[in-house]
Amino acid sequence: MTGERPFVKLTSERIKQMDTVLKQQAEDMIRRLPDLRFAHILDDGEYLPYGGGIQIIHTPGHTPGHISLYVPAQKLLLAADELLVVEGELVGPAESATPDMPLALKSLEKLTILDIEKVICYHGGYYDQNVQARLQTLSQARE
């Protein structure tokens, strides 16, 4: 989102296929990008001083710069699109929306070493059923 590289998913071809309202919103967002000012680019492993500490986990694959956030004090992972909850089960990223699936699956390995009891996913919501075992299963399934 720094404007240095083109969007992976929001291409001009996809924008042309959008309905009028979405098309206008996408074009407006792209037009405003050069005006964005980033105070700090987040690095893998970096800790933010909020809520007792939040660790940045670089989990590329779904998008090149995708991150997940780990809150150790709560044993909580904010997985964004690295994981999904589908019909009550924690699953890996959606293949149809993940340009680099092998890299997204490799990113799962980073999550298996964390003490996680709860996961919040962008798609599917909350999961708290033996998260460690489920992450191990997902990670091993790619081998």
CNS distance restraints for C-alpha pairs under 8 A (distance, minus, plus):
assign (resid   1 and name CA) (resid   5 and name CA) 7.92 0.50 0.50
assign (resid   1 and name CA) (resid   7 and name CA) 7.97 0.50 0.50
assign (resid   1 and name CA) (resid  33 and name CA) 7.26 0.50 0.50
assign (resid   2 and name CA) (resid  33 and name CA) 7.33 0.50 0.50
assign (resid   2 and name CA) (resid  34 and name CA) 7.64 0.50 0.50
assign (resid   2 and name CA) (resid  36 and name CA) 7.61 0.50 0.50
assign (resid   2 and name CA) (resid  38 and name CA) 7.64 0.50 0.50
assign (resid   3 and name CA) (resid  33 and name CA) 6.52 0.50 0.50
assign (resid   3 and name CA) (resid  34 and name CA) 6.54 0.50 0.50
assign (resid   6 and name CA) (resid  11 and name CA) 7.92 0.50 0.50
assign (resid   7 and name CA) (resid  11 and name CA) 6.30 0.50 0.50
assign (resid   8 and name CA) (resid  63 and name CA) 7.09 0.50 0.50
assign (resid   9 and name CA) (resid  14 and name CA) 7.82 0.50 0.50
assign (resid  10 and name CA) (resid  14 and name CA) 6.21 0.50 0.50
assign (resid  10 and name CA) (resid  15 and name CA) 6.71 0.50 0.50
assign (resid  11 and name CA) (resid  15 and name CA) 6.28 0.50 0.50
assign (resid  12 and name CA) (resid  16 and name CA) 6.22 0.50 0.50
assign (resid  13 and name CA) (resid  17 and name CA) 6.72 0.50 0.50
assign (resid  14 and name CA) (resid  18 and name CA) 6.66 0.50 0.50
assign (resid  15 and name CA) (resid  23 and name CA) 5.63 0.50 0.50
assign (resid  15 and name CA) (resid  26 and name CA) 7.07 0.50 0.50
assign (resid  15 and name CA) (resid  27 and name CA) 7.90 0.50 0.50
assign (resid  16 and name CA) (resid  23 and name CA) 7.05 0.50 0.50
assign (resid  18 and name CA) (resid  22 and name CA) 5.94 0.50 0.50
assign (resid  18 and name CA) (resid  23 and name CA) 5.27 0.50 0.50
assign (resid  19 and name CA) (resid  23 and name CA) 5.92 0.50 0.50
assign (resid  20 and name CA) (resid  24 and name CA) 6.15 0.50 0.50
assign (resid  21 and name CA) (resid  25 and name CA) 6.31 0.50 0.50
assign (resid  22 and name CA) (resid  26 and name CA) 6.07 0.50 0.50
assign (resid  23 and name CA) (resid  27 and name CA) 6.15 0.50 0.50
assign (resid  24 and name CA) (resid  28 and name CA) 6.04 0.50 0.50
assign (resid  25 and name CA) (resid  29 and name CA) 6.16 0.50 0.50
assign (resid  26 and name CA) (resid  30 and name CA) 6.25 0.50 0.50
assign (resid  27 and name CA) (resid  31 and name CA) 6.10 0.50 0.50
assign (resid  28 and name CA) (resid  32 and name CA) 6.31 0.50 0.50
assign (resid  29 and name CA) (resid  33 and name CA) 6.37 0.50 0.50
assign (resid  32 and name CA) (resid  36 and name CA) 7.02 0.50 0.50
assign (resid  42 and name CA) (resid  46 and name CA) 6.95 0.50 0.50
assign (resid  42 and name CA) (resid  56 and name CA) 7.22 0.50 0.50
assign (resid  43 and name CA) (resid  56 and name CA) 6.79 0.50 0.50
assign (resid  43 and name CA) (resid  58 and name CA) 7.46 0.50 0.50
assign (resid  44 and name CA) (resid  56 and name CA) 5.43 0.50 0.50
assign (resid  44 and name CA) (resid  57 and name CA) 5.22 0.50 0.50
assign (resid  44 and name CA) (resid  58 and name CA) 4.97 0.50 0.50
assign (resid  45 and name CA) (resid  55 and name CA) 5.93 0.50 0.50
assign (resid  45 and name CA) (resid  56 and name CA) 5.17 0.50 0.50
assign (resid  45 and name CA) (resid  57 and name CA) 5.79 0.50 0.50
assign (resid  45 and name CA) (resid  58 and name CA) 7.63 0.50 0.50
assign (resid  46 and name CA) (resid  55 and name CA) 5.68 0.50 0.50
assign (resid  46 and name CA) (resid  56 and name CA) 5.30 0.50 0.50
assign (resid  46 and name CA) (resid  57 and name CA) 7.93 0.50 0.50
assign (resid  47 and name CA) (resid  53 and name CA) 6.10 0.50 0.50
assign (resid  47 and name CA) (resid  54 and name CA) 5.31 0.50 0.50
assign (resid  47 and name CA) (resid  55 and name CA) 4.44 0.50 0.50
assign (resid  47 and name CA) (resid  56 and name CA) 6.24 0.50 0.50
assign (resid  48 and name CA) (resid  53 and name CA) 5.53 0.50 0.50
assign (resid  48 and name CA) (resid  54 and name CA) 4.99 0.50 0.50
assign (resid  48 and name CA) (resid  55 and name CA) 6.40 0.50 0.50
assign (resid  48 and name CA) (resid  56 and name CA) 7.72 0.50 0.50
assign (resid  49 and name CA) (resid  53 and name CA) 4.77 0.50 0.50
assign (resid  49 and name CA) (resid  54 and name CA) 6.61 0.50 0.50
assign (resid  50 and name CA) (resid  54 and name CA) 6.27 0.50 0.50
assign (resid  51 and name CA) (resid  71 and name CA) 7.63 0.50 0.50
assign (resid  52 and name CA) (resid  71 and name CA) 7.60 0.50 0.50
assign (resid  52 and name CA) (resid  72 and name CA) 8.00 0.50 0.50
assign (resid  52 and name CA) (resid  73 and name CA) 6.33 0.50 0.50
assign (resid  53 and name CA) (resid  71 and name CA) 6.28 0.50 0.50
assign (resid  53 and name CA) (resid  72 and name CA) 7.18 0.50 0.50
assign (resid  53 and name CA) (resid  73 and name CA) 7.49 0.50 0.50
assign (resid  54 and name CA) (resid  69 and name CA) 6.34 0.50 0.50
assign (resid  54 and name CA) (resid  70 and name CA) 5.55 0.50 0.50
assign (resid  54 and name CA) (resid  71 and name CA) 4.75 0.50 0.50
assign (resid  54 and name CA) (resid  72 and name CA) 7.08 0.50 0.50
assign (resid  55 and name CA) (resid  69 and name CA) 5.75 0.50 0.50
assign (resid  55 and name CA) (resid  70 and name CA) 5.01 0.50 0.50
assign (resid  55 and name CA) (resid  71 and name CA) 6.42 0.50 0.50
assign (resid  55 and name CA) (resid  72 and name CA) 7.77 0.50 0.50
assign (resid  56 and name CA) (resid  67 and name CA) 6.65 0.50 0.50
assign (resid  56 and name CA) (resid  68 and name CA) 6.31 0.50 0.50
assign (resid  56 and name CA) (resid  69 and name CA) 5.11 0.50 0.50
assign (resid  56 and name CA) (resid  70 and name CA) 6.60 0.50 0.50
assign (resid  57 and name CA) (resid  67 and name CA) 5.49 0.50 0.50
assign (resid  57 and name CA) (resid  68 and name CA) 5.10 0.50 0.50
assign (resid  57 and name CA) (resid  69 and name CA) 5.95 0.50 0.50
assign (resid  57 and name CA) (resid  70 and name CA) 7.13 0.50 0.50
assign (resid  57 and name CA) (resid 110 and name CA) 7.62 0.50 0.50
assign (resid  58 and name CA) (resid  65 and name CA) 7.09 0.50 0.50
assign (resid  58 and name CA) (resid  66 and name CA) 6.23 0.50 0.50
assign (resid  58 and name CA) (resid  67 and name CA) 4.52 0.50 0.50
assign (resid  58 and name CA) (resid  68 and name CA) 6.46 0.50 0.50
assign (resid  58 and name CA) (resid 107 and name CA) 7.63 0.50 0.50
assign (resid  59 and name CA) (resid  65 and name CA) 7.46 0.50 0.50
assign (resid  59 and name CA) (resid  66 and name CA) 5.37 0.50 0.50
assign (resid  59 and name CA) (resid  67 and name CA) 5.01 0.50 0.50
assign (resid  59 and name CA) (resid  68 and name CA) 6.32 0.50 0.50
assign (resid  59 and name CA) (resid  82 and name CA) 6.78 0.50 0.50
assign (resid  59 and name CA) (resid 104 and name CA) 6.62 0.50 0.50
assign (resid  59 and name CA) (resid 107 and name CA) 4.90 0.50 0.50
assign (resid  59 and name CA) (resid 108 and name CA) 7.40 0.50 0.50
assign (resid  59 and name CA) (resid 110 and name CA) 7.93 0.50 0.50
assign (resid  60 and name CA) (resid  64 and name CA) 4.99 0.50 0.50
assign (resid  60 and name CA) (resid  65 and name CA) 5.58 0.50 0.50
assign (resid  60 and name CA) (resid  66 and name CA) 4.77 0.50 0.50
assign (resid  60 and name CA) (resid  67 and name CA) 6.86 0.50 0.50
assign (resid  60 and name CA) (resid 103 and name CA) 6.43 0.50 0.50
assign (resid  60 and name CA) (resid 104 and name CA) 5.68 0.50 0.50
assign (resid  60 and name CA) (resid 107 and name CA) 6.48 0.50 0.50
assign (resid  61 and name CA) (resid  66 and name CA) 7.17 0.50 0.50
assign (resid  61 and name CA) (resid  98 and name CA) 6.25 0.50 0.50
assign (resid  61 and name CA) (resid  99 and name CA) 6.57 0.50 0.50
assign (resid  61 and name CA) (resid 100 and name CA) 4.65 0.50 0.50
assign (resid  61 and name CA) (resid 101 and name CA) 5.77 0.50 0.50
assign (resid  61 and name CA) (resid 102 and name CA) 7.24 0.50 0.50
assign (resid  61 and name CA) (resid 103 and name CA) 4.80 0.50 0.50
assign (resid  61 and name CA) (resid 104 and name CA) 3.84 0.50 0.50
assign (resid  61 and name CA) (resid 105 and name CA) 7.57 0.50 0.50
assign (resid  61 and name CA) (resid 107 and name CA) 7.49 0.50 0.50
assign (resid  62 and name CA) (resid  66 and name CA) 6.62 0.50 0.50
assign (resid  62 and name CA) (resid  81 and name CA) 6.81 0.50 0.50
assign (resid  62 and name CA) (resid  82 and name CA) 6.70 0.50 0.50
assign (resid  62 and name CA) (resid  93 and name CA) 7.03 0.50 0.50
assign (resid  62 and name CA) (resid  97 and name CA) 6.81 0.50 0.50
assign (resid  62 and name CA) (resid  98 and name CA) 4.23 0.50 0.50
assign (resid  62 and name CA) (resid  99 and name CA) 6.15 0.50 0.50
assign (resid  62 and name CA) (resid 100 and name CA) 6.45 0.50 0.50
assign (resid  62 and name CA) (resid 101 and name CA) 7.08 0.50 0.50
assign (resid  62 and name CA) (resid 104 and name CA) 6.01 0.50 0.50
assign (resid  63 and name CA) (resid  98 and name CA) 6.92 0.50 0.50
assign (resid  63 and name CA) (resid  99 and name CA) 7.09 0.50 0.50
assign (resid  63 and name CA) (resid 100 and name CA) 7.70 0.50 0.50
assign (resid  66 and name CA) (resid  82 and name CA) 7.96 0.50 0.50
assign (resid  67 and name CA) (resid  79 and name CA) 7.70 0.50 0.50
assign (resid  67 and name CA) (resid  80 and name CA) 7.52 0.50 0.50
assign (resid  68 and name CA) (resid  77 and name CA) 7.05 0.50 0.50
assign (resid  68 and name CA) (resid  78 and name CA) 5.65 0.50 0.50
assign (resid  68 and name CA) (resid  79 and name CA) 4.70 0.50 0.50
assign (resid  68 and name CA) (resid  80 and name CA) 6.06 0.50 0.50
assign (resid  68 and name CA) (resid  82 and name CA) 7.28 0.50 0.50
assign (resid  69 and name CA) (resid  77 and name CA) 5.78 0.50 0.50
assign (resid  69 and name CA) (resid  78 and name CA) 4.96 0.50 0.50
assign (resid  69 and name CA) (resid  79 and name CA) 6.54 0.50 0.50
assign (resid  70 and name CA) (resid  75 and name CA) 7.39 0.50 0.50
assign (resid  70 and name CA) (resid  76 and name CA) 5.85 0.50 0.50
assign (resid  70 and name CA) (resid  77 and name CA) 4.53 0.50 0.50
assign (resid  70 and name CA) (resid  78 and name CA) 6.24 0.50 0.50
assign (resid  71 and name CA) (resid  75 and name CA) 5.86 0.50 0.50
assign (resid  71 and name CA) (resid  76 and name CA) 5.14 0.50 0.50
assign (resid  71 and name CA) (resid  77 and name CA) 6.33 0.50 0.50
assign (resid  72 and name CA) (resid  76 and name CA) 6.52 0.50 0.50
assign (resid  72 and name CA) (resid 115 and name CA) 7.32 0.50 0.50
assign (resid  72 and name CA) (resid 116 and name CA) 7.83 0.50 0.50
assign (resid  75 and name CA) (resid 115 and name CA) 5.97 0.50 0.50
assign (resid  75 and name CA) (resid 116 and name CA) 4.66 0.50 0.50
assign (resid  75 and name CA) (resid 117 and name CA) 5.38 0.50 0.50
assign (resid  75 and name CA) (resid 118 and name CA) 6.37 0.50 0.50
assign (resid  76 and name CA) (resid 116 and name CA) 5.71 0.50 0.50
assign (resid  76 and name CA) (resid 117 and name CA) 6.23 0.50 0.50
assign (resid  76 and name CA) (resid 118 and name CA) 4.81 0.50 0.50
assign (resid  76 and name CA) (resid 119 and name CA) 5.75 0.50 0.50
assign (resid  76 and name CA) (resid 120 and name CA) 7.67 0.50 0.50
assign (resid  77 and name CA) (resid 116 and name CA) 6.50 0.50 0.50
assign (resid  77 and name CA) (resid 118 and name CA) 6.28 0.50 0.50
assign (resid  77 and name CA) (resid 119 and name CA) 4.75 0.50 0.50
assign (resid  77 and name CA) (resid 120 and name CA) 6.29 0.50 0.50
assign (resid  78 and name CA) (resid 119 and name CA) 5.94 0.50 0.50
assign (resid  78 and name CA) (resid 120 and name CA) 4.92 0.50 0.50
assign (resid  78 and name CA) (resid 121 and name CA) 6.26 0.50 0.50
assign (resid  79 and name CA) (resid  83 and name CA) 5.85 0.50 0.50
assign (resid  79 and name CA) (resid 119 and name CA) 6.59 0.50 0.50
assign (resid  79 and name CA) (resid 120 and name CA) 5.98 0.50 0.50
assign (resid  79 and name CA) (resid 121 and name CA) 5.11 0.50 0.50
assign (resid  79 and name CA) (resid 122 and name CA) 7.21 0.50 0.50
assign (resid  80 and name CA) (resid 120 and name CA) 7.29 0.50 0.50
assign (resid  80 and name CA) (resid 121 and name CA) 4.97 0.50 0.50
assign (resid  80 and name CA) (resid 122 and name CA) 4.70 0.50 0.50
assign (resid  80 and name CA) (resid 123 and name CA) 7.68 0.50 0.50
assign (resid  81 and name CA) (resid  93 and name CA) 6.24 0.50 0.50
assign (resid  81 and name CA) (resid 121 and name CA) 6.38 0.50 0.50
assign (resid  81 and name CA) (resid 122 and name CA) 5.78 0.50 0.50
assign (resid  81 and name CA) (resid 123 and name CA) 6.93 0.50 0.50
assign (resid  82 and name CA) (resid  92 and name CA) 6.51 0.50 0.50
assign (resid  82 and name CA) (resid  93 and name CA) 5.16 0.50 0.50
assign (resid  82 and name CA) (resid 104 and name CA) 6.94 0.50 0.50
assign (resid  82 and name CA) (resid 108 and name CA) 7.73 0.50 0.50
assign (resid  82 and name CA) (resid 121 and name CA) 7.79 0.50 0.50
assign (resid  83 and name CA) (resid  90 and name CA) 6.86 0.50 0.50
assign (resid  83 and name CA) (resid  91 and name CA) 5.79 0.50 0.50
assign (resid  83 and name CA) (resid  92 and name CA) 4.68 0.50 0.50
assign (resid  83 and name CA) (resid  93 and name CA) 5.03 0.50 0.50
assign (resid  83 and name CA) (resid 121 and name CA) 6.08 0.50 0.50
assign (resid  84 and name CA) (resid  90 and name CA) 5.79 0.50 0.50
assign (resid  84 and name CA) (resid  91 and name CA) 5.27 0.50 0.50
assign (resid  84 and name CA) (resid  92 and name CA) 6.08 0.50 0.50
assign (resid  84 and name CA) (resid  93 and name CA) 6.20 0.50 0.50
assign (resid  84 and name CA) (resid  94 and name CA) 7.59 0.50 0.50
assign (resid  84 and name CA) (resid 121 and name CA) 5.55 0.50 0.50
assign (resid  84 and name CA) (resid 122 and name CA) 7.15 0.50 0.50
assign (resid  84 and name CA) (resid 123 and name CA) 5.42 0.50 0.50
assign (resid  84 and name CA) (resid 124 and name CA) 5.69 0.50 0.50
assign (resid  84 and name CA) (resid 125 and name CA) 7.62 0.50 0.50
assign (resid  85 and name CA) (resid  89 and name CA) 5.26 0.50 0.50
assign (resid  85 and name CA) (resid  90 and name CA) 4.56 0.50 0.50
assign (resid  85 and name CA) (resid  91 and name CA) 6.03 0.50 0.50
assign (resid  85 and name CA) (resid 121 and name CA) 6.81 0.50 0.50
assign (resid  85 and name CA) (resid 123 and name CA) 6.51 0.50 0.50
assign (resid  85 and name CA) (resid 124 and name CA) 4.27 0.50 0.50
assign (resid  85 and name CA) (resid 125 and name CA) 6.30 0.50 0.50
assign (resid  85 and name CA) (resid 126 and name CA) 7.25 0.50 0.50
assign (resid  85 and name CA) (resid 127 and name CA) 6.93 0.50 0.50
assign (resid  86 and name CA) (resid  90 and name CA) 6.48 0.50 0.50
assign (resid  86 and name CA) (resid  91 and name CA) 6.83 0.50 0.50
assign (resid  86 and name CA) (resid 124 and name CA) 6.00 0.50 0.50
assign (resid  88 and name CA) (resid 124 and name CA) 7.98 0.50 0.50
assign (resid  88 and name CA) (resid 127 and name CA) 7.49 0.50 0.50
assign (resid  89 and name CA) (resid 127 and name CA) 7.58 0.50 0.50
assign (resid  90 and name CA) (resid 127 and name CA) 6.75 0.50 0.50
assign (resid  90 and name CA) (resid 134 and name CA) 7.11 0.50 0.50
assign (resid  91 and name CA) (resid 138 and name CA) 7.07 0.50 0.50
assign (resid  92 and name CA) (resid 105 and name CA) 7.28 0.50 0.50
assign (resid  92 and name CA) (resid 138 and name CA) 6.70 0.50 0.50
assign (resid  93 and name CA) (resid  97 and name CA) 7.84 0.50 0.50
assign (resid  93 and name CA) (resid  98 and name CA) 6.88 0.50 0.50
assign (resid  93 and name CA) (resid 101 and name CA) 7.80 0.50 0.50
assign (resid  93 and name CA) (resid 104 and name CA) 7.09 0.50 0.50
assign (resid  93 and name CA) (resid 105 and name CA) 7.80 0.50 0.50
assign (resid  94 and name CA) (resid  98 and name CA) 6.14 0.50 0.50
assign (resid  95 and name CA) (resid  99 and name CA) 7.67 0.50 0.50
assign (resid  95 and name CA) (resid 101 and name CA) 6.35 0.50 0.50
assign (resid  98 and name CA) (resid 104 and name CA) 7.59 0.50 0.50
assign (resid 100 and name CA) (resid 104 and name CA) 6.32 0.50 0.50
assign (resid 101 and name CA) (resid 105 and name CA) 6.12 0.50 0.50
assign (resid 102 and name CA) (resid 106 and name CA) 6.18 0.50 0.50
assign (resid 103 and name CA) (resid 107 and name CA) 6.14 0.50 0.50
assign (resid 104 and name CA) (resid 108 and name CA) 6.80 0.50 0.50
assign (resid 105 and name CA) (resid 109 and name CA) 7.55 0.50 0.50
assign (resid 105 and name CA) (resid 139 and name CA) 6.81 0.50 0.50
assign (resid 105 and name CA) (resid 142 and name CA) 6.64 0.50 0.50
assign (resid 106 and name CA) (resid 110 and name CA) 7.93 0.50 0.50
assign (resid 106 and name CA) (resid 139 and name CA) 7.52 0.50 0.50
assign (resid 107 and name CA) (resid 111 and name CA) 7.40 0.50 0.50
assign (resid 108 and name CA) (resid 112 and name CA) 6.77 0.50 0.50
assign (resid 108 and name CA) (resid 135 and name CA) 7.32 0.50 0.50
assign (resid 108 and name CA) (resid 138 and name CA) 7.59 0.50 0.50
assign (resid 108 and name CA) (resid 139 and name CA) 5.77 0.50 0.50
assign (resid 109 and name CA) (resid 113 and name CA) 7.39 0.50 0.50
assign (resid 109 and name CA) (resid 139 and name CA) 5.96 0.50 0.50
assign (resid 110 and name CA) (resid 114 and name CA) 7.51 0.50 0.50
assign (resid 111 and name CA) (resid 135 and name CA) 7.19 0.50 0.50
assign (resid 112 and name CA) (resid 132 and name CA) 6.57 0.50 0.50
assign (resid 112 and name CA) (resid 135 and name CA) 5.77 0.50 0.50
assign (resid 112 and name CA) (resid 136 and name CA) 5.98 0.50 0.50
assign (resid 112 and name CA) (resid 139 and name CA) 7.65 0.50 0.50
assign (resid 115 and name CA) (resid 132 and name CA) 7.36 0.50 0.50
assign (resid 116 and name CA) (resid 131 and name CA) 6.39 0.50 0.50
assign (resid 116 and name CA) (resid 132 and name CA) 6.36 0.50 0.50
assign (resid 117 and name CA) (resid 128 and name CA) 5.87 0.50 0.50
assign (resid 117 and name CA) (resid 129 and name CA) 7.70 0.50 0.50
assign (resid 117 and name CA) (resid 130 and name CA) 6.90 0.50 0.50
assign (resid 117 and name CA) (resid 131 and name CA) 5.57 0.50 0.50
assign (resid 117 and name CA) (resid 132 and name CA) 7.13 0.50 0.50
assign (resid 118 and name CA) (resid 126 and name CA) 7.25 0.50 0.50
assign (resid 118 and name CA) (resid 127 and name CA) 5.83 0.50 0.50
assign (resid 118 and name CA) (resid 128 and name CA) 4.58 0.50 0.50
assign (resid 118 and name CA) (resid 129 and name CA) 7.88 0.50 0.50
assign (resid 118 and name CA) (resid 131 and name CA) 6.77 0.50 0.50
assign (resid 119 and name CA) (resid 126 and name CA) 5.72 0.50 0.50
assign (resid 119 and name CA) (resid 127 and name CA) 5.16 0.50 0.50
assign (resid 119 and name CA) (resid 128 and name CA) 6.41 0.50 0.50
assign (resid 119 and name CA) (resid 131 and name CA) 7.66 0.50 0.50
assign (resid 120 and name CA) (resid 125 and name CA) 5.33 0.50 0.50
assign (resid 120 and name CA) (resid 126 and name CA) 4.57 0.50 0.50
assign (resid 120 and name CA) (resid 127 and name CA) 6.48 0.50 0.50
assign (resid 121 and name CA) (resid 125 and name CA) 4.92 0.50 0.50
assign (resid 121 and name CA) (resid 126 and name CA) 6.39 0.50 0.50
assign (resid 127 and name CA) (resid 131 and name CA) 7.60 0.50 0.50
assign (resid 130 and name CA) (resid 134 and name CA) 6.44 0.50 0.50
assign (resid 131 and name CA) (resid 135 and name CA) 6.09 0.50 0.50
assign (resid 132 and name CA) (resid 136 and name CA) 6.27 0.50 0.50
assign (resid 133 and name CA) (resid 137 and name CA) 6.24 0.50 0.50
assign (resid 134 and name CA) (resid 138 and name CA) 6.21 0.50 0.50
assign (resid 135 and name CA) (resid 139 and name CA) 6.03 0.50 0.50
assign (resid 136 and name CA) (resid 140 and name CA) 6.07 0.50 0.50
assign (resid 137 and name CA) (resid 141 and name CA) 6.09 0.50 0.50
assign (resid 138 and name CA) (resid 142 and name CA) 7.11 0.50 0.50
assign (resid 139 and name CA) (resid 143 and name CA) 7.59 0.50 0.50
